Amino acid sequence: MSIDWTIIETAIPLLARGTVVTLQISVVAGILACMIGFTLGLAALSNIAALRWIVAAYVDFVRGTPLLIQVFLVFFALPVIGIRFDEIWAGIIALAFNTSAYIAETVRGGVGSVERGQTEAAKSIGMFRWQILTYILLPQALRPMVPPLTNELISMTKNTSLLSVISVYELTRAGQAIISVHFVPFEIYLLLALYYYALIKALSYLSRFIESRMPAL
């Protein structure tokens, strides 16, 4: 079997355009996921039992259902009750919804792993709960949380490939469009694998760089 290099030359810029869309979706969804995830993670440490139950139910639902079904719920089911998003925003919301649950668990576990004696000591000198979280617990938990947090964001970037099922023109969808015209699955899927590999390696390097720059507490 010979590789069609002409198709590869044609595909490289088209896949690059899809990669840009993948990165744009990942950045927006990642920011939303971190905002929601940190909020939920801290809420899971609240003294309010109902709040903890709501967070636990949210996390349990997300972790217990496939991401693809969550994408379909946002894109196809929500319009039934009058909530409509275009395909890109539906994908962003579904990814943020999914990833925020895992980030919430990471935050809850990271903050909860800080020695309990420090919380008791802070209470003994009159610090409020929000002061303890802000000045005592979060600064110590943040650095250990960086690797699992970035792993979740990297997984989310790979999961953008599922958005091709709702016609988002990201990297995988770009490859499928080329295959539908030129019928060269081997070359295109090989290129897709290389694109994703390069993208994930770059994100992994960025994660290690950020971790190395964070001060040890």
N, C-alpha and C positions, 0 to 999 in steps of 0.2 A: 504493500500500500504506500502511495506517495502522498506527501502533504502538499496541498494547494496553497503555495505561498502568496499567490495573487489575492486570494480571498483573505488571507491573514493581513496583508497590507491594507486592504479595504476595511477590514473589521476593526483594526486597532483604533482609529479615531472615533468610530461609532461606539465602541465599547468604552472609550475614554469619556464620551459624553454621558453614557449611562453611569459611569463611576462617579462623575460629578454629582449627579442626582442622588446616587446612593449616599455620598458623603453629606450632602445637604439634608437629606432626610435623617441620617444618623445624628447629625449635630443637633437639629431641632428636637428630635425625639429624645436624645440623650439629656438635653437640658431640662425638658419637661419631666422626664423620668427621675432625674436627680432631685428636682424640686418636690415632686410628689412623694418620692421614696423617702427622702429625709424627713419630710413632714409626717408621713405614716410611721416611720421607724421611731421617731421621738414620741408620737402619739401612743405607740405600743408600750412605751415605758411610763405612761401616765398613771396617776392614781385613780383615774376614773374607769371603772370596770366596763361600762358600756362602750367607751371609746376603744379600749383594748379589744373588746369583742368584735367591734366593727372592722378594725384593722385585721384581726385574725381571720375573719370571714372573707375579707377582700383577698388577702394573701392566699388563703386556702382555695378560693375559687380560681384565681389566676394560675396557681401552680397545678391545679387539678384538671385544667382544660387545655387543649392544644392551642398554640398561638394562631394557627390557621383558622380555627373556629372563632377566635376572638376577632380576627380581621373581618371575617364574614359577618359577625354580629354588628360591628361598627359600620361596615359599608352597606350591607344588605338589610339588616334587621332594624337598625335605628331609624331609617327613613319611614318605616311603617308607623312609627309614633311621632313622625314629623321632624325628626332630627336628621339633617342631611349634611354630608361632607363630600367634597370631591375626592377622587381616588388618592391623591397625595396626602391630604389632611386626614383621611380615614386611616391610611397606613401609619402616619405619624402618631395619631392618637392610639391606635391599637398597639404599636410598639412601645409607646410610653406607658400605657396601661399595664402591659405585660412586664416590662423591665422594672417598673417602679415597685412591684411587689417583691421582687428579688432584692432590690436595693434596700427596701424597708427592713427585710430580714437581716441584711448585712449590717445596717445601722443599729438595729435593735441588739444584735449579737455583739457588735463592736463596743457600743456604749455600755452594755450590760456586763462586758468582760472586765471593765475597770474595777480595781479592788474596791469592795464595798466600804471598807474602812474610810476611804477618802470622802465618800458621800456622808458618812456619819460625822466625820470631823468637820466637814463644811456646815452641816446642820447645827452642830454644837456651837459654832461661832455666829449663828444667826443668818446664814445665807438662804435665800429663797431657792425653790426648785429650779426656776429658769436660770438663776445665777450659777447653780451647781452644774447644770448641763452646759452652759456657755463657757464658763471659765475653768471648770475642773474636768468634766467627763469628755466632752467633744474634742478638746485639744489633744488629749491622750489617746483617744480612740481613732482619730482621723488617719494617722499614718498606717496603722495596721489594716485599716479599711480600704486603703488605696488599691492593693492587688485584687481583692474580690470585686470591688466596684468597677475597676477597669475591665476585669474579665466579663462582667455582666454587659458592659457597654460594647465590648468586642463581640460577644455573642449576639447582641442586638444588631450590630452592623451586619453580621452574617445572615441574620434572620430577615433583613430587608429583601432578600431574594424571594421570600414568600409573597411579597407585594406584587410580584409579576402576575399573580392569579387575578388581581383586580385591575390589571392593565396599567400599573405604574411603570413608566419607562425608566426603570433603574437598570443596573448592570445586567442582571439575568434576563430581564425582558428585552433589552437591547440585543443580547445574544440570540434569544429565541426568534426575534424579528429577522435577524440575518440568516438563521437556519431555514426559516420558512421560505425565504427567497432563493437561497443558493444551495440548500440541501447538503450542507457540509457539517454535520454534527460533531465529528471528531475534532476538527480544527477549532471550532468555535467553543466547544465545551472545554477543550484543553486551554484555550486562551482565557476563558472565564475563570478556570481554576487558578491560573497564574495571576490574574488580576486580583482575585480575592486573597490569594496568598500574600501578594505584595502589600495589599491594603492592610491586612491583619498584622503582618510583621511590622509595618510602620506604626500602627496603633500600639502594638506590644512594646516597641522601643520607646514610644512616647510615654507609656505607663511607667516603664522603669526609670526614665529620665525624671518624671515628676516625683516619683517616690524617692529617688536619690537626692532631690533638691529640698525635700521636706525636712525640717529640723526634728531631731529625735528628742522626745520629752521623757 
